[in-house]
Amino acid sequence: MVAEVRILDGRKAKTSFLIIDAQSVKNSDTAEKKGYDAGKNVSGIKRHIAVDTNGLPHAITISTANIGDRVGALEMFELHKCELSKVMNVLADGGYTGDNFAQATKQILGCGVEIAKRNELHKFAVIPKRWVVERSFAWLEKCRRLWKNCERKLNTSLQMVTLAFAVLILKRF
């Protein structure tokens, strides 16, 4: 569906530029698999997404919250290697810093990693292009069922996120 929307928009079906991020989400008491993200102080799951410059998803993975951003992103790249075959550059935040991540991304996707960092601490500033992935997470938060993880299984959570993006795309285009 994303490829068709990109073609209608006058773009190629596969993107050459990805923006990645992860979001920790609290679990309800019915969830089977739980992890603890000490950085965010959240017990639950973590959503890893890779979007293009329009905020359209090209790869989504759900893991327990104890899985780090870099590890989750590499799992996502490995799972969606075919869909991401044309990617030339990946933009990420400071949580993805490190030569190991950049080398593993180069090995899996054959592309480079660019880290967008804040210049000054304690001052709010919109980081160019990074707001796109944050907006995609905000779109997900509008879905009542996704503001908190209410699903028992990780795969069900993945399907609900995919369904939310499908509804968003159908309404948008």
N, C-alpha and C positions, 0 to 999 in steps of 0.2 A: 504494500500500500504506500509506503514511504517513497519507493522508487517511482511509482506512478505520479505522486504529487510533485516530486522533483522534476519529472519530465514535463508535466503541465506548467511548471514554473520556468521552463526554459533551461533547466540544468541537466546534467548527466544523472543517470539513475543511481550511480554509486558516488559517494562523496570523497573528496580528496583531503578534507580537513575535519578533524574531530575535536570536540571539546568534551572532556570527561570529568566526572565528579562522583562522589558517593554521599549518601544521606543515611544517617542512622535514624531508625524509627522504633518507637516503643512497641512492645508486644502486649497483647491482651493475655489474660491468664490461660486461654485455651491453646496457645501456640506450643507445638511440640519441641522445636529446636529454638534455643535462645542463646544469645551470646551477650557479652558485656563490653561495650565500648567505653573504656576508661577516659578517653579524651573528651567525650561528649556526655559522660555519665548517664548512658542509656543502656538499658537491658532490652534487647530485641533483635532486630534484623538490620541489614545494611543493603540499600539499593545502590547498585553501580550502574550508571548510564553513560552512554556516549552519544552525543547529538551533533548535528551539523549546525551551520550558522543560522538556520531558521528555527532551531530547537527541535527538529524532527529526530526521533530516536533511530539509531542504527544498530545499537547493541544494548542489551539490558541483562543484568545478572543480579540475583538475590542471594545473599549469604547471611550467616549469623553475624551479629555485630562485632564479635571478637576478631573477625578477619580484617586485616589492615587494608587501607585504600589501595596500596600498590599491588598486593597479592590478589585482591578482588578484581582489579583492572586487568591484570595479566590473565586471570581465569576468563574474564569476559572476552579479551582479545583472542584467546585460544579457542573458545567456543564459537566465536563469530568471525573466524579468520576468512572464510569465503566472502561474506558480506562486506568485509573491510579490506578487500584486496587492492583497492585503488587509493587507499589513504596514504598521503605523503607526509602529513604533519599532525601531531596530537598536541593539543593545548591542555594543560592541567594546572592545578593550584600547587602551593608549596608542600602539600601533603604527599606529593608524588616525586619529590626531589630525590635524586640519587643516581649514581652511575649504573647500578645494577638494574634499576627499573628502565632506564633509557636503553641499556644494552639488550635487555629481554624484549622490550618493545620492538627494537630494531630487528631482533632475531625472528619474532613472531610475525610482525606486520611489514617489516622492511621500511620503516619510516622513522623520522626523528621526533623527539619530544621537546616541547617548549614549555617552560615553567613561567607562569604569570605570578609575579610577587608584588606585594605592597611595598611602596617606597618608604613610607613613614609609618611608624607604629602609632596607635592611639588616634588615628585620624581616618574618618570614613572617606573612601574614594571608590568609585566604580572602576573596576579593572576592565579594560577594553576586552570585549568578546567573552569574558568569563560570565557576565550576567546572563548570557543565553542559556547556559545549563542550569543556572539558578532559577530562571524563569520556567524552565521545563519542570523542575521539581515543584514550583509553585502551582503549575497546572495540575500536577498530580494531587497536591494537597486540597484542591477544590473538590475532589471526589470524596464523598463522605466515607466511603469504605476504606480509603487509603490514608487518612490522617493518622491512623494508628494501625498496626498490623493485627488484624482480627482473624487471620487465617491460621489453620493448624499446620499446614505444610508449606515449605518454601516454594515449591512449584506452583501452588495455588496463588501465593503472593505474586509470583512472576506473571501468571496469567491475568491477574487482576490489574497489574500495572500495564501490561500489554493491551488489555481491553480498554483501559482508561485512555491510553494514547490513541487507540483506534477511534474511540468516540470523539476525542479532541480533533483528530484529523478530519473526520467526517463532518463535524460542525464547522471547522475552519475553512474547508475547501469545498 
